[in-house]
Amino acid sequence: MTLAELSVGLAMTPSAASETFMRIFFSAGEPSGDQHAAHLIAALKDRHAEFRAEGFGGPAMQQEGCSLLFELTQLAVMGFLRVLPMLAKFRRLVIKAEQHFDQSPPDAVVLVDFPGFNWWIAKAAKKRGIPVYYYLPPQLWAWAPWRIKKVRRFIDKVICALPFEFDWYRSRGVDATWVGHPFFDEVASKQLDEGLLSELRNSDQQKVIAVLPGSRNHEVDRNFPVMLDVIRKVSEAVPNVRWVVGNYRTEHVEECRRMQKDKQLDADLTYYIDRTSEVIEAADCCLMVSGSISLELLARRTPGVVLYRVARYVRFGSKFFMTCKFFTLTNLIAGREVMPEFMSAGNPAADVQKISTWLTECCQSPQILQQRREEMQELADSTAVTGATERTAELLLSDLVAADSKARDKSRAA
């Protein structure tokens, strides 16, 4: 089934969408979720003059006029042990949401990823009869298929980004819609800094490798030391490589520089803050931490290899509880390993060797690099479709306008 066949196709008329004041409560805890929610808020504002956004999120949502009860992206964490010290904080935020729903119930709640916390928000909203949508739902099909019961209990509609995800939810009796992935919208609309691109591509003879150590503090802490080992090994084999590091925050740059100094690595590393798109676009290939950023590599047709350092118990548990073969979104979309991925635990030496070999081949063999770029090109041409944000906005407005109309008719009949 194609995206065109699944497209919502619900163009709102200005009169229908502007008759009533409308509020949606958003809850997004990850930096990427903050960006996706912000773009959705902008699309809703464009279509509904009386739309207002509120809830939990981050700076991007706030810039689009969302009234934040709390900047939830400050608490973005991953892993059970990391969450434990913050449980009391999360519980206070749930109580804050419950109080808000009681005092000023929104027309709907839209959750964006961040499942551990958002299940509680969904439960609180559902208990009060507020429609709940899960936009970019958690990867239950990979790690926790038994949690489908929570989806059936607390979620009215799942808005899926990936085609196989849509099939998975629908086959389990969940009301789901496939809209495409909003990341492709953001890549397509991104205005790149041409001056920086020229600077990054300053030599036809010098290969450029992008290094993306992640957007969370613990990702940088865990992965960048191993990435530095890879950089050392590749630099020994290909001395003229230029390494460009795309960081999310200033403090990440400072931490990465400290690690490089500790490793006594004098390779040519240049650090950039909030210039990830330019870094990916200019690179010949990429060494990255697993995450939604793999979709930008796909959209920009840049080959990459994926590293993700985990605790030994996570690596061991994945053999028994992970129900799909891949953990990288691009590979999941392709159904095959387009981007080599390494869930690394313990001594990383073997993974460092394999990753280094893959990157060295990209640098030394134009034929291998071209083959890998063409593979990304072929996959992108068939899957990197745009329009997800607009389809999602139309879906939400259509549902909520219809619900409002139904409520008005019921009121008149009474």
C-alpha positions in Angstrom: 0.0 0.0 0.0 1.3 3.4 -0.9 1.4 6.6 1.1 -1.0 8.2 -1.4 -3.5 5.5 -0.7 -3.2 6.0 3.0 -3.0 9.8 2.9 -5.6 11.5 5.1 -6.8 13.7 2.3 -8.8 16.0 4.6 -8.4 19.5 3.3 -10.1 21.7 5.8 -12.3 24.6 4.6 -11.4 27.9 6.2 -14.9 28.4 7.6 -15.1 25.0 9.1 -11.7 25.2 10.8 -12.1 28.7 12.1 -15.5 28.6 13.8 -14.3 27.5 17.2 -11.4 28.1 19.5 -9.3 25.0 19.7 -6.6 23.9 22.2 -4.3 20.9 22.0 -2.0 19.7 24.8 1.4 18.4 23.6 3.9 16.3 25.5 7.3 15.9 23.9 10.4 15.0 25.9 13.2 14.5 23.4 14.9 17.2 21.4 13.8 15.6 18.1 10.2 15.3 19.4 10.4 19.0 20.3 11.3 19.8 16.7 8.6 17.6 15.2 5.9 19.0 17.6 7.0 22.6 16.8 6.5 22.0 13.0 3.1 20.4 13.7 2.1 23.4 15.8 3.1 25.8 13.0 1.1 23.7 10.5 -2.0 23.8 12.8 -1.7 27.6 13.3 -1.5 28.0 9.5 -4.8 26.1 9.1 -6.8 27.3 12.2 -6.7 30.9 13.2 -8.1 30.1 16.7 -5.7 27.3 17.5 -3.6 27.3 20.7 -0.9 24.9 21.8 0.1 24.1 25.4 1.8 21.4 27.4 5.3 19.9 28.0 8.1 20.3 25.4 11.1 22.3 24.6 12.4 25.6 23.1 11.4 24.9 19.5 7.7 24.4 20.6 7.9 27.6 22.7 9.2 29.6 19.7 6.1 28.5 17.8 3.9 30.0 20.6 3.3 26.9 22.7 2.6 27.7 26.3 4.9 25.4 28.2 3.9 24.1 31.7 7.4 22.8 31.9 10.5 22.4 29.6 10.4 18.6 29.5 13.4 18.2 27.1 15.6 19.1 30.1 14.8 15.7 31.5 15.5 13.6 28.4 17.0 10.4 29.6 17.3 6.8 28.5 17.8 3.7 30.5 16.1 2.4 33.7 18.9 3.3 36.1 19.0 6.9 34.8 15.3 7.3 35.2 15.1 6.2 38.8 16.5 9.3 40.5 14.0 11.4 38.5 10.8 9.5 39.2 9.7 12.0 41.8 10.1 14.8 39.4 8.2 13.0 36.7 5.4 12.2 39.1 5.1 15.9 40.0 4.7 16.7 36.3 2.0 14.1 35.9 0.1 15.7 38.8 0.6 19.1 37.2 -0.9 17.7 34.0 -3.8 16.1 35.9 -4.6 19.4 37.6 -4.5 21.2 34.2 -6.8 18.7 32.6 -9.3 19.1 35.5 -9.2 22.9 35.5 -9.0 23.6 31.7 -9.4 20.4 29.7 -7.9 20.7 26.1 -9.7 19.5 23.0 -7.1 16.8 22.6 -3.7 15.5 23.8 -0.9 14.8 21.3 2.0 12.7 22.6 5.3 12.6 20.8 7.6 9.6 21.6 9.0 9.6 25.2 6.9 6.6 26.2 7.8 6.1 29.9 6.4 9.5 30.8 3.8 9.8 28.2 1.9 6.7 29.2 1.0 8.5 32.4 -0.1 11.6 30.5 -2.2 9.4 28.2 -3.8 7.6 31.2 -4.6 11.0 32.9 -6.2 12.4 29.7 -8.2 9.2 28.9 -9.6 9.1 32.4 -11.0 12.6 31.8 -12.5 11.8 28.4 -9.9 13.8 26.4 -9.0 12.3 23.0 -5.4 11.0 22.9 -3.2 10.8 19.8 0.2 9.3 19.7 2.3 11.1 17.1 5.5 9.2 16.3 4.8 6.3 18.7 7.4 4.4 20.7 9.1 1.4 19.0 7.0 -1.2 20.7 7.4 -3.6 17.8 11.1 -3.8 18.6 11.4 -3.8 22.4 8.1 -4.1 24.1 5.3 -5.7 22.0 3.4 -6.6 25.2 2.7 -2.9 25.8 0.2 -2.9 23.0 -2.4 -3.4 25.7 -1.6 0.1 27.0 -2.1 1.5 23.5 -5.5 0.0 23.3 -6.5 1.3 26.7 -5.2 4.8 26.6 -4.7 5.9 23.0 -7.5 6.8 20.6 -5.4 7.0 17.4 -1.7 6.2 16.6 -0.2 8.5 13.9 2.6 6.4 12.3 5.7 7.6 10.5 6.8 4.2 9.1 4.8 1.9 6.8 5.7 -1.4 8.6 4.8 0.4 11.9 1.3 1.1 10.6 0.8 -2.5 9.6 2.0 -3.7 13.0 -0.5 -1.5 14.9 -3.4 -2.2 12.6 -2.9 -6.0 12.7 -3.2 -5.7 16.5 -6.5 -3.9 16.5 -5.3 -0.3 17.0 -6.7 2.6 15.1 -3.7 3.8 13.2 -2.8 6.1 10.3 0.4 6.3 8.3 1.3 9.9 7.4 5.0 9.5 6.5 7.9 10.7 8.6 8.1 14.5 9.4 11.9 14.4 9.4 11.8 14.3 5.6 9.7 17.5 5.7 12.2 19.2 7.9 15.2 18.2 5.7 13.4 19.4 2.6 12.6 22.8 4.1 16.0 23.3 5.7 17.9 26.3 4.3 21.6 25.2 4.4 24.5 27.6 5.0 26.2 27.6 1.5 29.2 29.3 2.9 29.7 26.6 5.5 29.2 23.9 2.9 32.0 25.4 0.7 34.2 25.5 3.8 33.6 21.9 4.6 34.2 20.9 0.9 37.4 22.8 0.7 39.3 20.1 -1.2 38.4 17.6 -3.8 41.2 15.4 -2.7 40.3 15.3 0.9 37.6 12.9 2.1 35.2 14.4 4.7 33.8 12.1 7.4 31.0 13.4 9.6 30.9 12.3 13.2 27.6 12.5 15.1 28.0 11.6 18.8 24.3 12.1 19.7 22.0 14.7 21.2 21.9 13.5 24.8 24.7 13.9 27.4 25.0 10.2 28.1 25.2 9.3 24.4 28.1 11.6 24.0 29.8 10.3 27.2 29.4 6.7 26.1 30.0 6.8 22.4 32.5 9.5 21.6 35.5 7.8 23.3 35.0 4.8 21.1 34.5 7.1 18.1 37.9 8.6 18.9 39.4 5.1 18.7 37.8 4.7 15.3 39.1 8.1 14.2 42.6 7.2 15.2 42.6 3.9 13.3 41.1 5.4 10.1 43.5 8.3 10.2 46.4 6.0 10.4 45.2 4.3 7.2 44.0 7.4 5.4 46.0 10.4 6.6 44.2 13.1 4.6 40.8 12.6 6.1 39.0 15.6 7.4 36.8 14.9 10.4 33.8 17.2 11.1 31.9 16.7 14.4 28.2 17.8 14.6 27.3 18.6 18.2 23.9 19.5 19.7 25.1 21.8 22.5 28.1 23.9 23.5 28.7 21.7 26.5 29.0 18.7 24.2 31.8 20.4 22.2 33.6 21.1 25.5 33.2 17.4 26.6 34.3 16.1 23.2 37.4 18.3 23.2 38.3 17.1 26.7 37.9 13.4 25.6 40.1 14.1 22.5 42.8 15.6 24.7 42.6 12.7 27.2 43.1 10.3 24.3 46.0 12.4 23.0 44.5 12.3 19.6 45.9 15.0 17.2 43.7 14.2 14.2 42.1 17.0 12.2 38.7 17.3 14.1 36.5 20.4 13.6 33.6 20.9 15.9 30.3 22.5 14.9 27.3 23.4 17.0 23.8 23.1 15.5 25.1 22.6 12.0 24.3 18.9 11.7 22.5 19.3 8.4 25.5 21.0 6.8 27.9 18.4 8.2 25.8 15.5 6.8 25.3 17.2 3.4 29.0 17.9 3.0 30.3 14.5 4.2 31.3 11.6 2.0 30.2 9.2 4.7 29.3 9.3 8.4 30.0 7.7 11.8 27.0 8.2 13.9 25.1 7.2 17.1 21.8 5.5 16.4 18.7 7.7 16.3 16.3 9.5 14.1 19.2 11.3 12.6 19.7 8.2 10.4 16.7 9.5 8.4 18.5 12.7 7.6 21.4 10.7 6.2 18.9 8.8 4.1 17.3 12.0 2.9 20.7 13.5 2.0 21.9 10.2 0.5 24.9 10.1 2.8 26.2 6.6 3.6 26.8 5.9 7.3 27.8 3.4 9.9 26.1 3.2 13.3 27.6 2.8 16.7 25.6 2.6 19.9 27.3 1.8 23.2 25.1 0.0 25.7 25.5 -1.8 29.1 26.2 -5.5 28.9 22.8 -6.4 30.3 21.1 -4.3 27.5 23.1 -6.1 24.8 22.4 -9.5 26.4 18.7 -8.7 26.7 18.4 -7.5 23.1 19.0 -11.1 22.0 15.9 -12.2 23.7 13.5 -9.2 23.8 14.3 -7.3 20.6 11.7 -8.7 18.1 13.2 -7.1 14.9 16.5 -7.6 13.3 17.6 -3.9 13.2 17.5 -1.0 15.5 18.4 1.8 13.0 15.3 3.4 11.4 16.9 3.5 7.9 17.5 -0.2 8.0 14.0 -0.9 9.4 12.6 1.0 6.4 14.8 -0.8 3.9 14.2 -4.2 5.6 18.0 -4.8 5.2 21.3 -3.5 6.5 21.9 -0.4 4.3 23.8 1.2 7.2 26.0 -1.3 9.2 25.0 -1.1 12.9 26.9 -2.1 16.0 25.2 -2.3 19.4 28.5 -2.4 21.3 29.1 -3.5 24.9 32.2 -4.4 26.9 35.5 -4.2 25.1 34.8 -2.3 21.9 38.0 -3.3 20.1 36.3 -5.7 17.6 33.6 -3.1 16.8 36.2 -0.4 16.3 38.1 -2.6 13.8 35.0 -3.4 11.8 33.8 0.3 11.8 37.2 1.5 10.8 37.4 -0.9 8.0 34.1 0.2 6.6 35.1 3.9 6.7 38.5 3.2 5.3 36.9 1.5 2.3 34.7 4.6 1.7 37.9 6.7 1.7 40.1 4.5 -0.4 37.7 3.0 -3.0 35.7 5.4 -5.1 33.7 2.4 -6.5 32.7 1.2 -3.0 31.7 4.8 -1.9 29.7 5.3 -5.1 27.9 1.9 -4.6 27.0 2.8 -1.1 25.7 6.3 -2.1 23.6 4.7 -4.9 22.1 2.3 -2.4 21.1 5.3 -0.2 19.8 7.1 -3.3 17.6 4.2 -4.4 16.1 3.8 -0.9 15.5 7.6 -0.5 13.8 7.9 -3.9 11.2 5.4 -2.8 10.7 6.3 0.9 11.8 9.8 1.7 8.5 11.4 0.9 7.4 14.8 2.2 4.0 16.1 3.5 3.8 14.2 6.8 3.4 17.3 9.0 0.6 18.7 6.8 -1.2 15.4 6.7 -1.0 15.1 10.5 -2.4 18.7 11.0 -5.3 18.0 8.6 -6.1 14.7 10.4 -6.2 16.4 13.8 -8.3 19.3 12.7 -10.7 17.1 10.8 -11.2 14.8 13.8 -11.6 17.7 16.3 -13.9 19.8 14.1 -16.1 16.7 13.5 -16.2 16.0 17.2 -17.1 19.6 17.9 -19.9 19.4 15.3 -21.2 16.2 16.8 -21.2 17.7 20.3 -23.2 20.7 19.0 -25.7 18.5 17.3 -26.1 16.5 20.5 -26.6 19.7 22.5 -29.3 21.0 20.2 -31.1 17.7 20.3 -31.1 17.7 24.1 
